[in-house]
Amino acid sequence: MSNLRTTDGVRDRIDAYLQDSGLTARNARVVPLTGDASDRKYFRIITGDGPSIVLALHAGPIDFATLPFANVGTLMQQIPLPVPAILGHSDALGIVALQDLGDVTLQAHLGAASASEHAALYREAVALVEQLQRRGEELRSDAYLPYRMAFDVEKLTWELDFFAKHFIEGYRGALFSAAEREELAAEWHAIVEELAAEPPVLCHRDYHSRNLMLSEGSLHIIDFQDARMGPDTYDLVSLLRDSYVDITDRDLDELIAYFLALKTRDGAAASPDEFRRRFDLMALQRNLKALGTFGYQTITRRNTVYIQYIPRTLRYARTNLDKYPRFARLRELLATHVEELR
């Protein structure tokens, strides 16, 4: 099998892994799955005499021992959070075998969920965020990658610049004047300085309805390899100001209150008004960054699936730009080039 271990052929790599792991003899069937925005490819392996598994194929060989997914996965299991089990791997083939959680994301399930199911699932998702933050602090160690990375001024600024470059200039085809760029940089600076100064907690980094799988009646968390330290509002914003799902104002208020009640239970009392102000600030930064991603995927990657999520994300951004007088000039700067923000 040595010749297959170095080939770039996807199917050859899969066949080699199946043979090495003994699955070939079980007449395994290979089914391609829809991937995420990364360079990884996913395949479901179905056997006739046991549970299916999922193979994650990286672009080339890997070093599993230093793979962020493996390192952060160990941390998630220590918390413990419901994440897919790692069933095996091949460094040479660039493959990681995972527990199969099925195809139903929280986003997909919401279309068929009753109001009570919808509410229960979101309360479960919010509770997982609180658990991640609380236990994440207890387990803090440089042995885990997330504790060595943070949403600092540099990272948060880069994300806002990414929005300006790939959404306004790339997707909308507009250009900022030199004076506008200078003013925009000052607005970015005020936002990111405040966010970066908040006490950091463990964050999933991309905690939304497409990264929460419904399996056997409960939520499971995927795509956690980019976890890092950041504001305690970050993951909650990702969930409740999700570009992929509409959350009513009433549900938003109730879920934020539920999150604060969970934090208060452990003695970490927070002012609801102050927390909401910080939540909205984080939401503005996160939604603008998401628009940058959608512009990049559409124009640079030629992936148009994200266009449908732009209107909702712009609506979220405008709500917070309108809500706070401090953003009056920022809204003017952006609305000059984005009519939905006028």
Summary of the structure (lengths in Angstrom):
residues: 342
radius of gyration: 21.4
end to end distance: 61.3
largest distance: 66.9
contacts: 1015
relative contact order: 0.11
helix: 55%
strand: 12%
